[in-house]
Amino acid sequence: MNDLYARHRTVLPDWLALYYEDPLEITHGEGRYVWDAHGNRYLDFFGGILTTMTAHALPEVTKAVAEQAGRIVHSSTLYLNRPMVELAERVAQISAIPDARVFFTTSGTEANDTALLLATTYRRSNTVLAMRNSYHGRSFSAVGITGNRGWSPTSLSPLQTLYVHGGVRTRGPYAHLDDEAFTAACVEDLRDLLGHTRPPAALIAEPIQGVGGFTSPPDGLYAAFREVLHERGVLWIADEVQTGWGRTGDHFWGWQAHGRSGPPDIVTFAKGIGNGMSIGGVIARSEIMNCLDANSISTFGGTQITMAAGLANLTYLLEHDLQGNARRVGGLLLERLRAVAAQVDGVREVRGRGLMIGIELVRPGTDRADPDRAAAVLEAARAGGLLIGKGGGHDTSALRVAPPLSLTVAEAEEGAAILEDALRSTQ
């Protein structure tokens, strides 16, 4: 056991998850690569859980952070804050939400917490609809609406949570249906559920479920849900913590794949916007955002140094069309991995869009999850010089591939080749 790992285990919680049998200390990065404390280089296909959205050590972001640090790092929301106003203006404008207001937090968990506070206050209801296999953070309220047993350590909650079908296309009671029938069945299930409960505050849903293994419904499902919810005044919260900012390639926001009924009432975001800096936030129509009848602040949400990073990162992403790059390079990577999967035992499905790709592993000849194989592939990929993630519902058996959005075609091929070797060596 290395010394840092021993010290970690002495002072940090046992439930603080670490990847790998011999945990990795990452010391620095550049572009799409990182290095460990022993000087080993890795191609990074997980980006600190989808937080390094553009690139490691992106000069435009590090320059903005350094210049802002030389002026002032932090003052709290009790004072006017130019970088916060400027980033809020940009985010509101690209949100497609009319008369949008933006509140900045330090994480996606805190953003979802805020969205739940807004929705339950606005609707005067503590009932929340959530998706099975979902994940929304680690706070008390976010855990209370998380539909993934592996990340929900308590059944206690200030909210009554009811779970809806539809977040996983290829498992569950409707998996055998075609897309149109699947959507119709999930909508009918939602209507039936609403007939048995008091009016909920909101439905919160990830357009693509992140921790759940990059699963998603057919395009249009949440638009169909929205029509049913709108009839009853129920709000739609889109959790874009992992799907926002162009990662899915086809769209800037994940909800846009379900957008025929217009934008959500509330959007939450985090991770990629800061390129590693701690930024989260909530976007909502002014009438919803302003419904609180008590004062509030955020000590660290929207602090000047993180807002400077967010502004520089968002500007780079838009000016370099990283959404388009995610669509092009992600499409190539997805097809390459599907070709590999067709020749390897135990790969049930390769799914995703853009640079958000999941590879679900099962025990060969069965439909049962294979978390041991997933862990083995993770180790083998590391040995080959590639970092990936994992996730899943009942068992953690999906590999998660989510590189920075500036990934090149050559790097995509390099990573796919390493992943192919890892899958073959663990059969």
N, C-alpha and C positions, 0 to 999 in steps of 0.2 A: 504494500500500500504506500502510495507516495505521501510525502509529508503534508502537502496542502490538503489532500483528501482526508487525512487523519484529523487535521485541524478543523476542517469543514464539519466532520461528523461529531466533533466534540462540542461545537458551539452553535450549530444550526439544526433546525428540526429534522427528525427522521423522515417526515413526509415531504420534504423538499426534494423533488425528483431530480436525478442526475442520469444522463445518458452514459452508456458504456460500462463494462466491467471495470476498466481502468479509466476513470473519468478524465476528461480532456480539459486542459487549461488553454484557452485561446488568448494569445498575447497581442496580436495585431493583425490587420487585414488591409488589403488594397484591391479595389475592383471587385471581382467575384471570388477572390481567394483569401484565406486566413492562414495563420501560422500558429502552431502550439509552442509551449514552453521549451520543447526539445528541438525546435527548428523545423519540424515537419510541416509541409504545405498541404492544404486541402482546398479543393474546389467546393465552395459553399452553396449547397442546394437547399438550405433551410433559412438562412439569413436571420439568425437569432429569433426564430419563430415568426417569420414573415415581417420582421421589423426593418431590416436593411433593405429598403425598397429599391433604391437606385444603385448604390455601390458602396463598398467599404472605403472609408477615407476619401469620400468624394470631395475634391478640392473646393468646389463652390460652397458646400455645406461647412466644411471645417474652417474656411476663411470667414464665413458669416458668423460662426460661433466665436471664433477668436476675436473678431472685431467687436462683437457685442459684449463679450466678456471684458474687453478693455474699457468699455463705457460703464455699463451696469449689468449685473447678472439677474437681479431680482428686486421687486418692490411690492408684490402682492397686487390683488385686484382692487385695493382701496385707492389706487392712484391711476390716473390715465396712463395708458401703455400703448405707444404707437405701434410696435411690432404686432401686438395682439389685435388691435383694430384692423391693421392692414391684412393680416392673415384671415381674420373673420370675414372681411369684405370679399376676399378671394374665394373662401370656402362657401359663403352664402351664394355667391354668384354662380358657382359651378354645381350647386346642390340641386337645382331645378325646383326647389321648394319655394312657393310664393311668400313674399314678406318674411324671409328666413332670418332667424336669430341664431347666434352661435354661442355656445358656452364651452370653454376649454377646461379639460381635466388633465390628470397625469397618467391615465391608463384607460384601456377599454373597459375594465371592470367598473371603474368609477363612472365612465360614460354611460354604461348600461344602468348602473345604479341611479344616475340622474334621470335617465329616460323613464325608468319605472316610477320615480318620484313624481315626475311631470304628468305621466299618464294617469296614475292613480288619483292624483289631486284633481286633474282636469275632469276626470270622469266620475269622481267620488265613488270609486270601486276598488277593492283590493284583490279582485280576481284577474288573473293574467293567463292568457293562452300562450303556450310555448310548443315547440316542436320536439317530438321524440328524437333522441340522439343528439340534442343540441348542447352547446356550451356557451356561457355568457360571462364567465369570470369567477373570481374566488371570494367576493364579498358575501356577507350573510344573505342579502337579497338576491344576488346573482346566482349563488349556489342553489337557492330555493326555486329557481326557475330553470335550472340546468337539467336537461333530459338525458344525461349520460351518467350512469351509475358510477363509473370509474372516477368521476370528478365532482361528485356530490356527496360529501361525507356526512350530511345530516338531513333529516326530514323536517326539521324545524324551520319555520319561515314566517315572516310577517305577511306573506301573500298566499292566497289560494291559487294553486297552479293546476291547470288542466292541459293535458298534452294531446296534440293533434297529429294525425297521420300526414305523411307527405314528404318529409325531409330526406328520406332514403328511397330511391327509385327502385332498387333491385332486391330489396328484402321486405318482409312484412306481408300482410294479408292481401295487398293489392299488386304485388310485384309481377304477377302473371298477366296483368292487363296491359293493353297498349297505352301510349301516352295520353290519348284523349279520354279513354275509359278510366285510367288511373286518376287523372285530374278530376273527372266527374265523381268518382267514388270518394275521393278525399274531400271534395266540396260538400257532398251529401253527408259525410261523417261530421264535418264542421257544423252544418245546419242542425243535425241531430243533437250534437253536443250543446249548441247554444239554446236549444229548446229545453234543456234539463238544468240550466244554471241561471243564476242572476246575471244581469248584463256585465260582461267583463270590461276592464279598462282598455286592454290592448292585446294584440297578438305581437309577440316579439319573435323574429325569425332571422337566421343567417341565410342569405341567398345561396351560399354554398357552406355547408357545415364544416368548420375547420378542424377542431379537435376530434370531431366525429369521423374523420377520415376522408375529407373532401368529397362528401356525398351531396347530391342536390336533386330536386324534383325536376319534372319536365318544365321547360320554359312556359311561363304563363300561369303556373299554379297560384302564385301569390297574388297575381292580378285577379284571378277568379275568387280567391279568398277575400280580397279587398272589397269586391262587390257585395259579398255576403256581409262582411263586417260593416261596411258603410251604411247598409240598410238599418243597422242597429246603433250607429254612432260609435262603434268600437274602433280604436286607433290601430294603425299599423306601424310598428317600430321595425325598421330594417337595421340589423346589426351588421354593419359594414367594417368591423374591426379588421377582418382578414381579407375581405373582397374588394374594398374600396381602392380608388386611385389608379384604376386601369389594370389591375393585376389579372383580371379575367380575360383581358385582350379584346373581346367583343364589345365590352361596355366599360365606361369609366366607373360606374357604380354597379354592383351586382344586381340591385333591384331592377335595373333597366331591362333585364331579360324577362321581367314580369310587369312591364311598365304600361300596359295599354290603359290602365285606369289612373294613370298619373303617379306622381312621386309619393313616397310614404309620408305619413304625418310627422314622423320623427326618424332621423337617421343618426346612428352612433358610429364613431370612427376612432381609430388609434393606430398603433403599430407603424405602418409604412410611412405615414406623413412626416414623422420626425426623423426617419432614417437612422433610428437608434436612440434618439432623444425622447424623453418621456412626454409624449403628447397624446391626449385623447380628447374627445369632444362630442357634443350633441348639437344637431341642427334640428330646428322645429319651427313651425309657423309661429308668428309672434303671439297669437292668442293662447297657444299652448305653452310656449316658453315663459310667458308673463303671468301664468295662472297662479304662481305661488304668492301667498299673501304674508310672507315673512321675509326678512332680510337674509341674504346669504353672500358668501364670498368664496374664493378659492385661494388659499395661501400660495400654492405652487402651480396650480393650473394657469396656463397662459403666461408664465414667467418669461421675461424678455429673451433670455438666451435660447429657450426652446422654440419660441415663436420665430426668432431669427433663423434658426435651423429649418423650421417648417416652411417658411417663405422661400428660402434658397432651394430647398429640396423640391417643393411643388413647382417652382419656376423651371428648374432643370428638367423635371419630368415632362412638363408640358412642351417646353421648347425642343426637347429631343424626341418627342413622340414615343415615350416608353410604353404607352398603351399599345401602339401599333407594333412595337418590337415584341411585346408580350404575346400579341396575337400571332405574329409571323414565326418567331422562334419557338414559342410555346406549341404552336401547331405542329411544327417539325418534330419537336421533342416528344409530343404525345404519340405521333404516328410511329416514331422510332421505338418507343417503349412498348407500344402495342405489338409491334413486330417481334420484339424480344419475348414478350409474354406468350405469344402463340407457340413458342418453341421451348417453354420452360414449364415444368410441372408445378401445380399448386398456385398459379396466378388466376384468381377468379375474375378479376376485372381491372382494367386500366381506365380511369375516368378523369374528368376535369375539363378545364378550359383555360386558355392562356397559360400563364406560368403558375398554375395551381393544379397539380396533378396528383392523384391518389392511385396507389397500386395495392389492391386487396389480396391478401394471401389466405389460402385455405389448405387444410390437409388434403393431399392428393386423393382424388376420387371421391371427395365429399364436399359438402357445402359448409363445413365447420371451420370457424376461424382458427388461425395458426399463429398465436402470439409468439411462440418460441422461435418459429422461422423468421418472423418479422424482426425479433431482437438479433437473430443470427445474421440477417442481411444487413442490419444497421452496423454491426461489428465488421462484417466483411467489406462493406463499402468504405468504412473508415480506414481499414487496412490498405485499401486501394487508393486512398487519397480523396474521398468524397464524403461530405457530411449531408445527411438527409434526416428527416423527422419520421415520426410514426404517430398513429392515432387509431381511432376506431370506436365502435359502439360497445357491444357486449364483451368483446375482447379486443385488445390493442393489436390488430393484425393488418392494418393498412400502413403502407409506407407513404410519407408525405414529401412531395417534391415541390419546392417553392423558392427558386433562386431570385436574386436581385433582377429587376426588370430590364437591366442593361445587358443581360446575358447575350453572348455572341453565339452564332451558329457553331463555331469551332468548339466553344466551351460546352454547348449543349451536347454535341457529339462525344466529347471527352467524358462528360458525366454519364451519358447513356451507356458508353462502353464499360465504365467501371461498375455501373449498376447491373449491367448484363452479367459480368463476371461474378458479382456478388450473388445474384439470383441463381446462377448455374452452380456455383460452389456450395450452395446450401441446400440443394435438392435432396 
